């Protein structure tokens, strides 16, 4: 296992989970969508392990699980930030769509 590979996989997992954390923060807690937002990125984590040859060493678990949960947490924080910035506009569960809307509201011509 190379530390650089572990760091790159952790960054990828973190980035993917930002979108899923954003979605998770938009739905009721413990609903089907909430559970899906937490569990759907897991196959991506497993696929990245196989694709990079990272393996299943115990030393990789704290780093990757930490990246997973930090991405989820960051996604929820991004949603709360945009909610404050959009000032009551209806928001979706999609990070990309809400960023486009935030951009259009922010740079709207007077």
C-alpha positions in Angstrom: 0.0 0.0 0.0 1.3 3.4 -1.0 0.4 6.4 1.2 -0.1 8.6 -1.9 -2.7 6.1 -3.2 -4.5 6.0 0.2 -4.6 9.9 0.2 -6.0 10.1 -3.3 -8.7 7.5 -2.6 -9.6 9.3 0.6 -9.9 12.6 -1.2 -12.1 11.0 -3.9 -14.3 9.4 -1.2 -14.6 12.8 0.6 -15.6 14.5 -2.7 -18.2 12.0 -3.6 -19.7 12.1 -0.1 -20.2 15.8 -0.2 -23.0 15.4 -2.7 -24.5 12.5 -0.8 -24.3 14.4 2.5 -26.0 17.3 0.8 -28.8 15.0 -0.3 -29.0 13.4 3.2 -29.4 16.8 4.8 -32.4 17.5 2.5 -34.6 14.5 3.5 -36.2 13.4 6.8 -34.0 11.5 9.1 -34.1 7.7 8.9 -36.3 7.8 5.8 -35.5 5.6 2.8 -33.8 8.4 1.0 -31.7 9.3 4.1 -30.5 5.7 4.3 -29.8 5.6 0.6 -27.8 8.8 0.8 -25.6 7.1 3.4 -25.3 3.7 1.8 -25.2 4.3 -2.0 -21.6 5.6 -1.9 -20.3 2.4 -0.3 -20.0 0.5 -3.6 -17.9 3.4 -4.9 -15.6 3.0 -1.9 -15.2 -0.7 -2.6 -14.7 -0.1 -6.3 -12.0 2.4 -5.6 -10.2 -0.1 -3.3 -10.2 -2.7 -6.1 -9.3 -0.2 -8.9 -6.3 1.2 -7.0 -5.1 -2.1 -5.5 -5.4 -0.5 -2.0 -6.4 -3.8 -0.4 -8.1 -4.4 2.9 -5.4 -3.6 5.4 -6.7 -2.5 8.8 -4.6 0.7 8.6 -6.7 2.0 5.7 -10.0 1.8 7.5 -9.7 4.8 9.8 -8.6 7.1 6.9 -11.3 6.0 4.5 -14.1 5.9 7.1 -13.0 9.3 8.3 -13.1 10.6 4.7 -16.5 9.1 4.2 -18.1 10.7 7.3 -16.3 14.0 6.8 -17.7 14.2 3.3 -21.2 13.5 4.6 -20.8 16.2 7.3 -19.4 18.7 4.9 -22.3 18.1 2.5 -24.7 18.9 5.2 -22.8 22.0 6.1 -22.8 23.1 2.5 -26.6 22.7 2.4 -27.1 24.8 5.5 -24.8 27.5 4.0 -26.7 27.6 0.8 -30.0 27.6 2.6 -28.9 30.8 4.4 -27.6 32.4 1.2 -30.7 31.5 -0.9 -32.8 33.2 1.7 -35.9 31.1 1.6 -35.9 30.0 -2.1 -37.0 26.4 -2.6 -34.0 24.1 -2.6 -33.7 20.7 -4.1 -31.7 17.7 -2.8 -29.1 18.1 -5.7 -26.0 20.0 -4.9 -25.2 20.9 -8.5 -28.7 22.2 -9.2 -28.7 24.3 -6.1 -25.2 25.7 -6.9 -26.4 26.7 -10.3 -29.5 28.4 -8.8 -27.3 30.2 -6.2 -25.0 31.4 -8.9 -28.0 32.7 -11.0 -29.5 34.5 -7.9 -26.2 35.9 -6.9 -25.2 37.3 -10.2 -28.7 38.3 -11.4 -28.8 41.6 -13.3 -30.6 44.4 -11.5 
